[in-house]
Amino acid sequence: MHLHQRQIRAERTADGRRFRSRRSDFQISRTVFYLVGHLEGDAPVRLNLGEMAALYDRSEALMLAELDWFAEHRFVHLDGRADGIVRLWVNPAVAVLSFPRCVGGAD
């Protein structure tokens, strides 16, 4: 189990309730599409964690854990974090494979 999955489980079971997985817990493809959608040329993505966490209705800590997972699996390279802004580079292979889906598909 990955760190972000453990954090989700810990948050949900903190008050003694039984853990139930939700479809929105593990949004790898949605997050990749979000990152690819914020690419501007060959510059790094400057990601506002607060905005992204609010969009996905998740904590910033969980979003950071997911980005760490992406970095571990080489989807992205984290270049720095400061004041809620994460600077990262998206792996070109991930961006190229995801882009047609982000803009509505290819014919």
N, C-alpha and C positions, 0 to 999 in steps of 0.2 A: 504494500500500500504506500502511495506517495505521500509526501509531507502535507500537501494541500488537502488530500483526501482525509488524512488523520485529523487535520484542523477542523474540517467540516464536521466530521464525526464527533469530535470533542465538543464543539459548539452546540450541536443538536442534542447530545446526551448529558449536558451539564446539569440539567434539572431532573435527571432520572428517567426521562422518557426513552423509549426504544427508538433506535436509529432507523430511519426510513430514507432511502436514497431518493433523490429527486432528479429529474432529467436535467435541471439547470445546474446541478452540482459540478459537472465536469464538462465545461464548454470549450473544449480545445478548438474545435473548428470555428466557433463564433469568435473566440479571441484572436485566432490567426486572421480571420477575415477583417476584424477590427484593426489589427496592426497593419495589414496589407493596405487597407483603405486609407491609412494615415501616412503612407509612404509619399515622399516628395522628392523625386529624382533619386540621386544616389546619396542622399543625406540620411543621417540616423533619424529614427522616429523619436519624437519627444512626447512621451505619454504622460498625461495627467492622471495619476492613480485615482484621485478623488472622483473625477468624471467617469472613469471606466468602472469603478466600484459601484457608483450610483446607477449607472446604466444597467449593470448586471445584478443589482441588488445584493451585493456581497461586500464583505469587509475588505479594506485595503490590504490587510495582512494576508488574506486568502489570494488576492490578486497578485501580490508579491510572490507568494509561494508558487502560484501557477507560472509566473514569469521565470522563476528560478528553475522550475521543471522544464520549461521551454529551453532555457539556456543549457541545462544538463543534457538535453536531447538534441542540441544544436539547431533548434528552430530559430533562435535569436542569440545575439551576443550582447549581454548587458554591459553598457559602457559607463554607467554612473547613475547615482540616485541623489537627489537633493530637493528638499522642500516639497515632497509629493510628486516630483517630476522624475520620471525614469527615462534615461536616454539609452536607446538600444538600436542595434542593427538587425535587420531581418535577413535570414539566410535567403539568397536569391532563388535557390531551388524551391523553397517554400512559397515565396512570393509569386513566382512564375506559375507554379501548379495551382495556386489558390486564386489568382487574378480572374480567370474567366468566370468563376462562380460569384465573385464579388460584384461583377458588372452585369450579371444576368445570364451568363452562359455563352457558349460559342456555338455557332450554327454549323 
